Structures are given as structure tokens and as C-alpha cells.
Amino acid sequence: MQLNVKSISLAAGLTAGIVSVVCTAAFALTPDLAVGVGGLLMHGVAVQARPLTAVNAVAGIVLAVAFGVIVGALFAGLNNKFLKK
């Protein structure tokens, strides 16, 4: 079954944006816990807290959406390519 690249990439982008908003809210409410969990998710990479400003929050959400769109498009495109073989 071929996937619609546009709809998959937009769904992935929206999903990444929602996750980013939840993560931003968690950091705003419990910064130490959020940094600790972030360190676990990043496989031991040293995660440092940055000041939570409106610009940082919006930039993070925009980047998450952009990366989600790119990953979704890559996923759907590769899926469709492998189906043709």
C-alpha cells in the first residue's frame, strides 16, 4: 500500500510539534525533572537547561515540526520506493 507522502509528512510534523509543546510545558513546570528525563532520552548526552524564553520555546517547536515533516516525507517516500521493488 503506497503512502501519501504529503499527508504522512504533515502528520509527522504535527505530532512532533505536539510533543515539543508538551515537552516545553514540562520544562516550564518542572525544569529539573524535564532535564533529567531529557538526558535519559538522549542516551547519556549531557543535557543542560537553557533559559526558557518565548523565543526559545517557539524556535524549538518550529524546529520540531520541520524535522517531523522531513522525517515523515523520508519515511513515506522510502516506503513507497521499497513497495515498487
N, C-alpha and C positions, 0 to 999 in steps of 0.2 A: 504494500500500500504506500503510495507516494504521499509525502507530507507537503503541505502548503508552506513554503519557506517563509513567506511574509507573516502568516498568522503565527507560526511557531516562534519566529524571532521576536515578534511583538509580545507574545505571551511570556516568553523567557525574560524579556526586558522589563515587563510589568512585574513579574514575580521577583526579579532582582531588586526592583525599586521598592516593593513592599517589604522585602527582607531588610533592605537598607533603612527604611523608615523605622521598623521595629527595633533594629539594632541601635539606631540613633536615640530612640526613646529610652531604650535600656541603659545606654551610656549616660543620658541626661539624669536618669533616676538613680542609678547605682553604678557610678563610674568604676569603682574598684572591681566589682563583680564582672562588669562588662569587659574590662581589660583582661581579667583572669580567664574568662571564657574565650575571648579573642585569641589569647596566647595558646590555649588548647586547640582551637580550631586551625591555627596557623602552624601546627606541628612543631612547636618549640621555638618559633621565630620570636625574638624579643619584641613584644608589642608595647609601645609607650603611649600613654594618653596624651592627646593633643587638646588644646583648649577647644571646647565645643562652642563654636560661634555659628551664627546663621549661615555665613558664607561657607564654612567647613561642612556643615550639615547638608546644604543644598549641593555643593560640589560633590560630596560623597554619593548622594542619591543619584545625581546626574551621571556620574561615572559608573555606578552600579547598573543603571538602566542601559547605558551604552554598551557595557561589557555583556550584559544579558542579551541584548539584541544581536551582538556579534556572535556570541556562543550559540544562540538559538538558530541563527542563519547557518552557521557552520554545521551544527548538528543535523538540521533538516536537509541541507544540501548534500552532506556526506551520506545520509540515509538514502536519499533518492539516487545518488550515484551508485551505491552498493546494490540497490534493488535492480538496477539495469543490467548488472553482470550476471 
